[in-house]
Amino acid sequence: MEQFLRTWRQDALEKHQYESAIFIGDKLLALTNDDKDAFWLAQVHFSTGNYKRALGFLARQDLISRNPSCKYLAAHCYVKQQRFEDALNVLGDKNPTHLFAPVDRARRKLQHVDPRNGAGKLGKAPQRTDRIDRSEDRDNEDPADLKFEAGMCYLRGLCYAKQNAIDRAKSCYKDAVRIDVQCFEAFDQLMSNKLMSPHEEWEFLESLDFDNILNEDGLPDQEASDFTKMLYVTRMSKYGRPDDFTAAVETLSSHYNLAANPSLLLARAELLFTNCRFKQSLELTTSILENDPYNFEAIPVHIACLEAEGETNALFLLSHDLADTHPDEPATWLAVGTYYMAINQISQARAYFSKSSLMDPHFGPAWIGFAHTFAAEGEHDQAISAYSTAARLFQGTHLPQLFLGMQNLSLGNTSLARDYFNTAYNMCNTDPLLLNDLGVTNYQEGLLDQAIRCFQLALKYADEVESSPTSWLNTRNNLGHAYRRNGQLAEALDEFDAVLRHGTQDAAVFVSKGLVLLELEQYLDATAVLHEALAVSPQDPMATDLLARALDSLELEDPARIAMGVKRPSRRRRKAGLHMDMDEESVLDQSRFTDVG
């Protein structure tokens, strides 16, 4: 009869016939009085959203104190009701660190038993030597209870995160994965909320005991361990160790037929987006959403790519669709806010970004978008406040620190900007945008050699990740200005020429090139370049002034004029006459230091 009722209950659950499952489960529990059957009945109440009924049932049966799985379920009921203090009272405030799986890779390599080599040629069963280095406390725990202990660590982290105790939440998530490396929920919270820097992420990954994954016979499953680790690698920061990321994606794609899997496509799209290859990234996110239109993991990256490519019509259609079908999703209002931002209706964009962040206070893109609206209007103080909140909530990403540095740079607070840029650099030292702005800071402080080095590194890293060269024309232009101010006129001329070869029609670039040619005393070439500047912007005062000076110099150098008795000025006097005053030169230099992002 017990087996009959369990089969009936399971069949009802699989059909989502919860009333039948509750009716049968109640009779089964009366028959057996077994904790497992009680847990199953509470699970059914949880699945129907009857959290209070499930809690009351668990409390009446006194299961919470006796059974780890029931304690986990009771805490989860409190979390679903937003009663985080009550959940913490059930869970306790200490993580079971004694249940960590010790990591000793050198010893464990000697202890592994490869199931494929097996019962060896002697016909003996493999020995369970894989657990020699594990703690006795962990060995004494039931494997199922270990998973529930990891789940409780995850719930603690969730409660602390809701209370804005970010450091404690981060610690709980890490402990959950250390206890059970397959607790992906906790690992995903660490990665998606950017709670660790790229370097810290890789250190944490290397500290995990993937060899703790066992097969059905209770033996280490090396293939499953490697597979799980590769899956986790695809979730890591795209700024750190791109070779490892590429190797993991290629192996998963070729050996396990996951090339078209949405998670892997999204990981590749994130890498392309990080490298400013927006068009290719958009192609991948579009392919994901064609098969799964409401994949809310991919939608934020898709929105960012649409904005970067200027696809305002596509943004409008996506926003309307999401608002009609999923008004309770933060990503919906992120899309609406981004659309209004794209059409330069900043106040409406701010309202929707704010709505998105209120729906999920830990939704990073909404906070960044909210801060961008203030930056777009030149409200630097409010932007700094919003970016500071993002920096506090998302401690593992360098972007809020980078944006804080940009705002302070705009305000002329170069020393404070440098502090923020250095903090961001310590988290991620390969971001070309960060290196560009650090170079601007050095330039404005007169540290020209350091500025040149920063701009060169920015272009180097952008080239290594095959980023579009047109995305970094401002950085190349900045490098040209740094060379010019440093007296390296030939190198400066090369950089300005490289910018113009990409089809840039910017009067300021032509003016910069003309200024270098004037300093090289190539007056005829300078005249031609400055005429091009005026063709682009006929009213440009700087181009007009420099052209007049170039023509004067040409006239003074004309042999016929010299033969008529016109005295040719000394080289020093002519160069002094060609230089703008300090205010004009400062305006020219700083006007070109625009952020490529």
N, C-alpha and C positions, 0 to 999 in steps of 0.2 A: 504493500500500500504506500509506503514512503517513497519508493522509487516511482510508482505510478503518479503520485502527486507532484514530485519534483519534475518529472517529464512534462506533465500538464502545465505546471507553472512556467517552465522554461519556454514551452511552445507559445504560451500567452504573451510572455515578455518579447519574444522575437517578432510577434505580430503587433506589438505595442497595444495589446488589449490589457491595459493596466488594471481595470476593475476585475477582470477574471483572475489576473495574477494575484491581486490582493485577496480575493475571495479564497482562492486555492491555497495561497501562502499562509493565510490565517489558520486554515484547517491543518496544514502540514506542521506548523509550529505547535499547535495544540497537541498533535500526535507525538512529536519528537522532543519538544522543549530544548532544541539544540541552538547554540549561539549562532551558528552559520545560517540556519533557517531564519532566525530573528533578524540577522543582518540583511538577508535577502529581502525580507518584508519591508524593512526600513528603506532599503534601496529603491523599492518600487514606489513608496511614498515620496522619496526624493525626486524620482524621475517625473512624477506627476506635478511637481512644484509645491507639494504639501509639506513644506519644510517644518512648520510647527508640529504637524501631526507626526512626522518622522522623529523629531526631537522628543516629543512626549512619549512615543513608543519606546525609544532607546532608554529614556530615563526610567520608565516604569519597569523595564526588564533589567535595570542596573547593568547595562552592557557597556556604558561609556568607560567606567573605571576598570572593567575586566578585560576588554578586548581592544587591541590597537586599531583594528579596522572600524569598529564602532566609534571609537574616539575620533578617528579621522572623519567619519561621516557626520558625526554631531557637529564638529567644528566647521565642516563644509556647509552644513545647514545654516549656521550662524553667519558665515561669510556671505551666503546668498541673500540673507536678510539685512546685510550691511551692519551687522552687530559685531564689530571687530573686537571690541573689548571682551565680549562674552566668548568669542572664538578663542582669544588668547588665554582666557581663564581655563578653558577646556584643554588647550594644547600645552600650556605652560610656556615659560619664557626661555627655556634652555634647550638647545639642540643636542641630540645624543651623539656627541662627537666620538664617543667610545665605539661607535658602530662604523666609523670610517674604514674603508678598505685600505690597508697600508700599501704604499707604492714602493717597491724595491725591484726595479726592472732587471737589474743584473742577476739577482737571485731567481726572479721569476722565469727568466729565459731558460735557466737550467731546470726549472721545475715543470715547464710546460710539457704536456703530453699531447702529441698531435694525434687526434682521433683517426686520421687517415693512415697512420703507421701502425697503429694499433696493437691489437692483441699480439702484436709483434710476431716474430717468426717462432717464438717459443709457445704461442697459443695461450699466453697469459693475459688476463684482463689488465688494462692500464691501471696504474696506481693513482690514488687521489693525492698526489704530492703538490697540486696547485694551491693548496690552502695552508701550507705549512707556515707562511709568513703572515697570516691573518690573525687578528686579535681573537682571544678566546671569547670575549663578549659577542663579537660578531658571529663566530661559529656556533654559539649557543642559541642564536636567534633563528626563528623559522624564516625562510626566504620570503614568504608572503608578508610576514610582519615587517621585514626590512623595507619592503616597498611602501608599506603604509607609513613607516617612520619617516621615510624620505618625503612622502606626500604631506605629512604633517609639517615638516620643515618648509616645504613649499608654501603651505597655507599660512605659516607664521610670517614668511616673507611677504605674502600678499597683504596680510593685515598691517604689517609695518609700513608697507608702501602706501596703503590707503591713508595711513596716519602721517605720511611724509617723513617717516624715519628711514631715509633711503639707505644709509649705511647698514642698519640692522637688517633691512630687507635683503640687501646684497649678500650679507653674510649668511642669511638663512637659505637663499637660493643656492649659493655655492655648497653649503653643507648638504643640501638635498641631493645634489648631483654627486657629491663625494660618497654618500651612503649608497645611492643607487644611480649608476651612470646612465640608466635608461629613463630617469626622471626628466623627460624632455621638456615638460612644462616649465620647470625651474630653469633649465639651460636656456630655453627660449626667452624667458623674462630677462635674463642677464644680457643676451645678445640684442634683442629687439629694443630694450630700453637703454642700451648703451651704458651699462653700469660699470664697465671696465675699459681701460685703454687698450688699443690694439696689442701692445706688448704684454699687458696683464692677461688678456684673453688667451694668448698662446701659452703663456706660462701655466695658466689654469688648465688648459686642455691637456698639456703634457703631464700634469699632476694627477689626472684621472686614471682610474684603474679599469680600462676597457677590457682587460683580460678577465675581469670578474664576471663577464657574460658567459653563461653556461648553456650547454645544449640540453636536450630532453633527458639525457643520461646523467646529467649532473657534472659533466666534464667541460673544461674550457673549450669554447668554440672560437678558434682563431679567426676564421673567416667572418663570423658575425661581429667579432670585436673590431676587425679592420673596417668592415662595412659601416658600423655605427660611427666609428671615428671619422671616416670620410664624410658621412652625412653631417656630422657636427662641424667639420672644417668648412663646408659650404655655407654655414651660418655665421662664420667669423667676419671680423672687419675686413673690408676689401683693401685697406691700406697696408696691411701687414702680410708679408710672405706670399705674394701673388703666385709664385711658382708652386707652392704646396696646394693652394686653392685650385690652380689649373689642373694639376695632377689628379686631385681628388675628383674633380668634375669629369675629366676624361675617363678615369677608371669607372666611375659610376655610369657614365653614358655608354661606354663600349662593352663592359662586362655584365652590366645588370639592366641594360635596355631602358635606362632612365633619361635618355637624351631629350625626350619630349615631356618629361615630368615637370609640372608647374613649379615645384620648389627649386629644381636645378635651373630652369629657364629664368626664374626670378633672381637667383644668385648671380647668374651671368649678366642679367640686366643691371643689377646693382653695381657690378664691377664696371660695366661700360659707362654707367651714369657717373660713377666716381671719377672715371677717366675723361669725362666731358665728351663722350661719344654718344650724344643724345639721340641721334637718329637711329643708330643700331639698337640702343637700349629700348627705344620706343617700339621698334619692330618686334622685339621679344615680348614686351608687356602686352602689346596688342594681340599677339598670338595666344598668350595666356588667357586674356579676357574674351577672346573669340570662343574658346571652349568652355570657359567658366566666367561669365560676365560679372559675377559678384564675388570674385576672389579678393577679399579685403586686405590680404597681405600684399598683393601686387598693385592695388589701386593707388597708394601714395606715390610709388615710383612712377607709375603711368601718368599721374597728374603732373608730377615734376617735369617729366619728359615733354608732355604736351605744352606746358608753359615755356620750357626752354626753346622749343621749336616754333613757338608762336602760333600754335594750333588753337586759337580761341574758339572757333566754331565747334571743334571736337570737345573742348572743355565745357562749352555751353550744353551740348547734348548729353554728355556724361553727367553733369551736375543735375540736370532736370530728371534724368532717369533715376539717379540715386535718391534724389529728394522724394520722388514718387514711390519708390519701392522700399527704401531703407532709411527712413527719416531718423532712426535711432542710432545710426552708425556715425561715429566721429568723422570718418573719412568722407562721408557725404558732404558735410559742411566745410571740410577742408577743400573739396573740389569746388564748391560754390565760392568760398573765399578766394581761392586761387583764380577763378574766372574773373571776379571783380577786380582783383589785383592786376590781372593781365590787361583789362580794359581801362585801368587807371582810375577806378572808382574806389579810392582808398578807404573811405569811411565805411562803406558797405562791406568791403573785404575784412576790415578789422572786426566788425560785428560778427561775421560768420566764423572767423578764426577763433574769436572769443567763445562762441557757442560750442565749437568743436572741442576746445580745451576744457570747457566746463563739463562736457559730457564724459571726457576721459582726461583727468589732469596729468596723466603720464603719456599722452600722445604727443610725441616730440615734434612732428611736422607742424602741428597746430600752433605750438608755442613759438616756433621759429617764424612761421608766417605772420603771427600776431606782432612779433617784434619788427619784422620787415616793414609792416605798414607804417610804423612810427619812423623808421629809418628813411622810407620813401618820402615822407613829408618833412624831413629835416628835424624831427622832434627827437633830438639825440638823447636827452635825459630819459624820456619815456622808453626809448628803444633800449638804452642801457639797462633800465630796470627789468624789462621783459627778457632780454638776453641773459641777465643775471639769474632770473628764475629758471630759465632753461639750463643754465650751467649747473645750478644746484640739483636739478632733477635728473640731468643726464651727464653724470660725471665722467663717463667713459668716452665721450666724443669731444673732439677738439673744436667742433664748429661754433658752439656758443662763445668759447674763449676767442676764437678768430673774429667773430662778429663784434664782440666787445672791443677788441683791439681796433677794428675798423672805425667804430664810432668814436673812440677816443682820438684816433688819428685825424678824423674829420674835425674834431674840436681843437686840434693842435696840441693835445696832451701826449706828446710823443713818448715821454718816459713811462707813463701809465700804459700806453698802447704797447710799448715794448714788453712790459711785464706780462700782459695778456698773450701777446704773440709767443713769448718764450714758454709760457705755460702750455699753449697749444702745440708748440714745437716739441716739447717733451712727450706729448701724447702721440704725435704723428709728425715725423720729420721729412715726409716725402710728399706732402701736399703742395703742388705748385702754387695754388692761390695763396696759401699761408706764406710761402717763401717770397712771393711777389710783394706782399704787404710788409713783410719784415724788411725786404730790400728798400721799400719806400721809406720806412722809418729810418733806416740807416742813411739814406740819401738826405732826408730832411735834417738829420743831425750832423751832416757833413762827413759821415764815415763812408767815403765813396768806394774804397776798396772792398769793404764788407757788403756794400749795396750791390756792387758788380757781381760779387760771388753769389749772393742770394738770387739775383736775377738769372745768372747762368745755371744755378742748380734747378730753379723753377723750370726753365726751358729744357734742361736735361731730363728731369723726371717726367715732364709732359711728353717728351719724345719717346721715353722708354715705355710708357703705357699706350703709345700710339694714339695719343689724343689729337684732335683736330688742330692743325697749326693755326687756323684762323681764330681759335678760342684764346690764343695766347699772344695775339699781336700787341696788346697793350703792354704785356711784360717785355716783349722785344723792344718796343718803343721806349719803355722805361730804361732798359739796358743801354739804349742809344744815348739817352740823356745823361746817364751816369758816366758813360765813356766820355761824352763831351765835356762835362764838368771836371773830369779827371785829366783832361788834356790829351786823351787818346782819340784824336779826331778821325783818323782813318777807320778805326774800329766803329766809332759812332756812325760814320757815313755808311758803313756796311750794314749796320742794323737798320737804319732808316730806309735804305734801299730794299732790304728784305721785307720790311713792312709794306712798302709801296708795291712790291712785286705781287703781293696777294690781292691787289686790286683795291686797296684802301683809298677812298676818296675823302680824306680828312685834311682840311687846310692846315691844321696845326702840325701834321707830320711834314707837309711840304715846307712849312715855315722852319721847322727844326732842321730839316736837311739844308735849307737855304742858309741858315745861321752857321752851320758847320762849314759849308762851302765858302762863306764870307771869311771865316776865321782861317781857312786854308788859302785865302786870297785867290780863289777861283771865281772871279767876279762874273764872268760871262755865264758860267754854269749856274751860279747863284741866281742871276737875273731870270734865267729860263725857269728854274724851279719855283721862284717866287711868283712868276706870272701864272704858273699852274695853281698855286695856292689861291691867287685872286680869281682864277677861273672858277674854283670851287666856292669860294666865299668872297665876293667882290668888295665887301665892306670891311674885311679883316684889317684892323688898324696896325697890327704888328707886321703883317705881310707888306702893307703899304709903306710903312716906315723903313723896313729893311730893304725893300726894292729901291726906294729913293737913295738910300746909302750905297747900294750896289751900283746904281747908275752913276752916282757921283764918283765912285772909285774908278769905274770904267772910263769916265770922262777924264779923270786926272791921269790915267795911265795911257791915254791916247797920245801917240808920238807927235801928231800934228799940233795938239794943244801944248805939249811940252816945248816943241820948237818955237812956238809963238811966245814963249817966255813964262808960261804958267809954271810955277814952282811946284814940283812933286813933293807931297808931304813925306816925312820920314815914315818908315814901316811902323814904328812904335805909335806915332800919332794916328796913322790910318787905322791901326787895330784898335786904338782907344776910341776912335770915332765910331767904329762898327759895333762896339759893345753897347748893349742896352744898359740902362741903369739897373741897380740891384732889384728894385721893385718889379720892373718889367720882366727881368729874367726869372725871378721867382714865380711870377704868374705863369710864364710859359712852362716851366718845369712841372709845377704842381698840377697844372691843368691836364697833363697827360697821365697822371698817376691815378687812373680810374681802375676800379676792381673788375677783373674779367668775369667774376660771378654775377 
